[in-house]
């Protein structure tokens, strides 16, 4: 049977349905393809762009809104999110709580810097634009203040000091020439040695020269250009003042000043053990021990000492002490002699050969020379203890050169003192009224005890003097004890007297 055909009225709706179905399939396929292309894009880049868009939007919103102001104090306070911190505040991260904290750092300076030109810190709120403006002006204000301070400092310097060019100009107008010490000493020597100079000018030149030669280098410079010999020749002058000040210059040139000397206590302690038989019997007094020839402690200048001996200074000094001269001149000459002999065994040996002990004995026996007598006794004490220490140092440390030790062993000072009667002379000086003089005499008696023991025992006047001093110092020592002084000056003198009396029994 033949198939029946559909009527045309029913074919039209079917065609439209079929067209819609094909359009839906085409749309679905196209949509699926677009989703695959979107899945192939970079997710990180998309996230970053999204974040930037959010931050930009947040900043735009932040500029428009008003920020809450954090008011710092001198105590640490926690910062809340979104709070604005004023410039100059000290901010830290608290590691225990994890919060940010802030406080004032320099409150006064902070207020002065910001007042009137950056921002008003008394207001409760300000915008981010205010902060940006204040920070921009902060550096500018600091530079302005620094510039003002520099200008003020420069003005103060100009007010206190003058430029070197102006000073040079003024010196040129005054004919002032800046001289070195060497040039000054040459000028002073020429002035002293000039036949046209008056006595006052020569004395003034020597007085000024003494100031410069205290320095060891200057004293050696004086030697280098022949000035030392000119001063030595001044000892031959017929004017007592020239002799006095020439000896003053020589004494300063032979020695150089030191504030302290470590050998003083060592020599004293060692002499006590040797002289009094044991360390326990030795005098306790070390503080005022005058181991050296001057009241000051000084050390020798060997190079100048050697040249002085070769230039005949020792003979000239002894001649002045042996002849009639003013007391002031002999004081200066004795000072120069002391400085020349110290730490110079060759000069000490020449001193003994030239009869130096006889010259000093005559000097101390003259009337009115008690001050010189104490200085002479101190000189003898210095020389004896110096030799003792040199021998002890050679035994203990072995640092002294054999040549110098041999020179000291050639100085036979103690036998010369015994022969020249210095045991009795020193003992009689114990009758001096000054406590300082007695102290020095007691020290010298102690170092001479081994040599002079028999003569001390045979001298009845020495025994009576020691007994009198013992009674006197017992009273003075008891007064010191009442005042709370356990180791007073008079107690130490009393110990020295008691030690001598014990050794002479």
Secondary structure, DSSP 8 states (H G I E B T S, - for coil): -------HHHHHHHHHHHHHHHHHHHHHHHHHHHHHHHHTS-HHHHHHHHHHHHHHHHHHHHHHS-EEEE---SS-EE--TTEEE-TTEEEEE-TTT--EEEEESSHHHHHHHHTTTT--TTSSEE-HHHHHHHHHHHHHHHHHHHHHHHHHHHHHHHHH---HHHHHHHHHHHT-----HHHHHHHHHHHHH-TTS-HHHHHHHHHHHHHHTTSHHHHHHHHHTTHHHHHHHGGG-S-HHHHHHHHHHHHHHHEEE-S--THHHHHHHHHHHHHHSSTTTS----TT---SSSSS-EEE-HHHHHHHHHTTHHHHHHHHHHS---HHHHHHHHHHHHHHHTT-HHHHHHHHHTTHHHHHHHHHHSTT-HHHHHHHHHHHHHHHHHHHHHHHHHHHT--S-HHHHHHHHT--HHHHHHHTTHHHHHHHGGG-S-HHHHHHHHHHHHHTHHHHHHHHHH-HHHHHHHHHHHHHHHHHHHHHHHTT-TT-HHHHHHHHHHHHHHHT-
